[in-house]
């Protein structure tokens, strides 16, 4: 018996439609091209960026932290959903990524007071940020850089706020029980820590390279 065909709109065709639906501005396309030339995780796909914008709008985000600047592309999507007076704080240990993010924000005409770019790793920077002061924390960098800082990241989020982590479904390795590379192990630690935290309600969205979303209930 042959396998049932996938439902219409599933798989790569559905993903392609989702990316087309989330139309990028020319400034976003320029940021994507710039970020794609840099080492590190690839820039977020348009569908993922659109979800980040929706999540930011849903919590009426005024204060957002991005772990990993992603060349500024994720930041442009977040700013689209944030309140007009919102401030995005992006931290990155890679100066090239920060320069790309600065260029992306300038190219899009984002007022300088709406962004704060910090050079440093999560371990170095998180202790300088105020607990419970952020509506949304977005993790877009390599998971090994922040897996050990998960408690600190969650402490930044206010009750009712959201934590997102992008990339956990990349290459399908998290579901491969034989995969033991450091990045996959870091993703498993993050996913398990979030799922087992009774203060959180979480889900994995199979868009882009996988988006783990958690809302802080208490």
C-alpha positions in Angstrom: 0.0 0.0 0.0 1.4 3.4 -1.0 1.8 6.1 1.6 -0.8 8.8 1.8 0.4 12.0 0.0 1.0 15.0 2.2 -1.9 17.3 2.6 -2.0 20.4 0.4 0.1 23.3 1.7 2.4 21.0 3.8 6.1 20.6 3.6 8.3 22.8 1.5 5.4 24.3 -0.5 3.7 25.4 2.7 7.0 26.8 4.0 7.6 28.7 0.8 4.1 30.2 0.9 4.6 31.2 4.6 7.8 33.0 3.6 6.1 34.8 0.7 3.2 35.8 2.9 5.6 37.5 5.3 6.7 40.0 2.7 10.0 41.6 3.7 10.7 45.3 3.1 13.7 46.2 0.9 15.6 47.1 4.1 14.9 43.6 5.5 16.1 42.0 2.3 19.3 44.1 2.5 19.8 43.1 6.1 19.3 39.4 5.2 21.9 39.6 2.4 24.4 41.3 4.7 23.8 38.8 7.5 24.0 35.7 5.2 27.6 36.6 4.4 28.6 36.5 8.1 29.7 33.4 10.1 27.3 32.0 12.6 23.6 31.0 12.5 21.7 31.9 9.3 19.3 34.9 9.5 15.7 34.1 10.5 13.4 33.2 7.7 10.6 35.6 6.8 7.9 33.4 8.3 9.9 33.3 11.6 10.4 37.0 11.6 6.6 37.6 11.0 5.8 35.3 14.0 8.3 37.3 16.2 6.5 40.5 15.1 3.1 39.0 16.0 4.4 37.8 19.4 5.8 41.3 20.1 2.5 42.9 19.2 0.6 40.4 21.3 2.4 41.4 24.5 2.5 45.1 23.5 6.2 44.8 23.9 8.0 47.9 25.0 11.2 46.2 26.2 12.8 43.3 24.3 16.1 41.6 24.5 17.7 39.7 21.6 20.4 37.2 22.4 22.4 37.2 19.2 21.8 40.2 16.9 21.4 38.1 13.8 22.7 40.9 11.7 19.7 43.0 12.7 17.1 41.1 10.7 15.2 39.6 13.6 15.4 43.1 15.3 13.7 44.7 12.3 10.9 42.2 12.6 10.6 42.7 16.3 10.5 46.5 16.0 7.6 46.1 13.5 5.6 44.5 16.3 6.7 46.5 19.3 5.1 49.6 20.6 6.3 52.8 18.9 8.1 53.8 22.1 9.6 50.3 22.5 13.4 49.7 22.9 15.2 46.7 21.6 18.4 45.6 23.4 20.6 43.3 21.2 23.7 41.7 22.6 26.3 39.8 20.6 29.8 38.6 21.2 30.6 39.0 17.5 31.5 42.5 16.5 30.8 41.9 12.9 27.2 40.9 13.7 26.8 44.0 15.8 28.1 46.2 12.9 25.7 44.5 10.5 22.8 45.1 13.0 23.7 48.7 13.3 23.8 49.1 9.5 20.4 47.3 9.3 18.8 49.7 11.8 20.3 52.7 10.2 19.3 51.6 6.7 15.7 51.1 7.9 15.6 54.6 9.5 15.1 53.3 13.0 15.7 56.1 15.5 18.8 55.6 17.5 16.9 55.7 20.8 14.9 52.6 19.9 17.9 50.2 19.9 20.7 49.4 22.3 23.5 47.3 21.0 25.8 45.6 23.6 29.0 43.7 22.8 29.4 40.6 25.0 28.3 37.1 25.8 25.1 36.3 27.6 27.2 35.2 30.7 28.8 38.7 30.7 25.8 40.8 29.9 22.7 39.2 31.5 23.8 40.1 35.1 23.7 43.8 34.0 20.0 43.6 32.9 17.0 44.1 35.2 15.1 41.0 36.2 11.4 41.0 35.2 11.8 44.1 33.1 11.3 42.7 29.7 8.2 41.8 27.7 10.1 39.4 25.4 13.4 37.7 25.2 14.5 36.3 21.8 17.4 33.9 21.5 18.7 33.8 17.9 22.4 32.9 18.6 24.2 29.6 18.9 22.5 27.6 21.8 25.8 26.7 23.4 26.2 30.4 24.2 23.1 30.6 26.3 22.0 27.1 27.4 23.8 27.5 30.7 22.1 30.9 31.2 18.5 29.7 30.8 17.5 30.6 34.3 18.9 34.1 33.9 17.1 34.5 30.7 13.8 33.5 32.2 14.3 35.8 35.1 14.4 38.7 32.7 10.9 38.0 31.4 7.9 39.6 33.2 4.9 37.5 34.0 2.8 37.3 30.8 5.9 37.9 28.7 7.5 35.5 26.2 10.7 33.7 25.6 11.5 32.4 22.1 14.5 30.3 20.9 15.1 29.8 17.1 16.9 26.9 15.5 16.2 23.8 17.6 14.8 21.8 14.7 17.8 22.5 12.4 18.8 19.4 10.4 16.4 17.3 12.5 19.2 16.4 14.9 17.3 17.1 18.1 14.9 14.2 17.3 17.9 11.9 16.4 18.6 9.9 19.6 22.1 9.1 18.3 23.1 12.8 17.9 25.4 13.8 20.7 27.2 16.9 19.2 27.5 19.9 21.6 24.9 22.0 19.8 22.2 19.3 19.8 22.9 18.5 23.5 22.5 22.3 24.2 19.2 22.3 22.4 18.0 19.3 24.4 18.9 21.0 27.6 17.1 24.2 26.7 14.0 22.3 25.5 13.8 20.1 28.6 14.4 23.0 30.9 11.5 25.0 29.4 9.1 22.1 29.1 9.7 21.1 32.8 9.3 24.6 34.2 5.8 24.8 35.7 5.8 28.6 35.4 5.8 28.3 31.6 3.4 27.3 28.9 5.4 26.3 25.8 5.2 24.9 22.3 7.5 24.2 19.4 6.5 25.8 16.1 7.8 23.9 13.0 8.6 27.0 11.0 12.0 28.0 9.7 14.5 26.0 11.6 12.1 25.6 14.5 10.8 28.2 17.0 10.4 27.3 20.7 8.0 29.7 22.3 7.2 29.9 26.0 4.9 32.3 28.0 5.7 33.0 31.6 2.5 32.4 33.6 3.8 33.0 37.1 
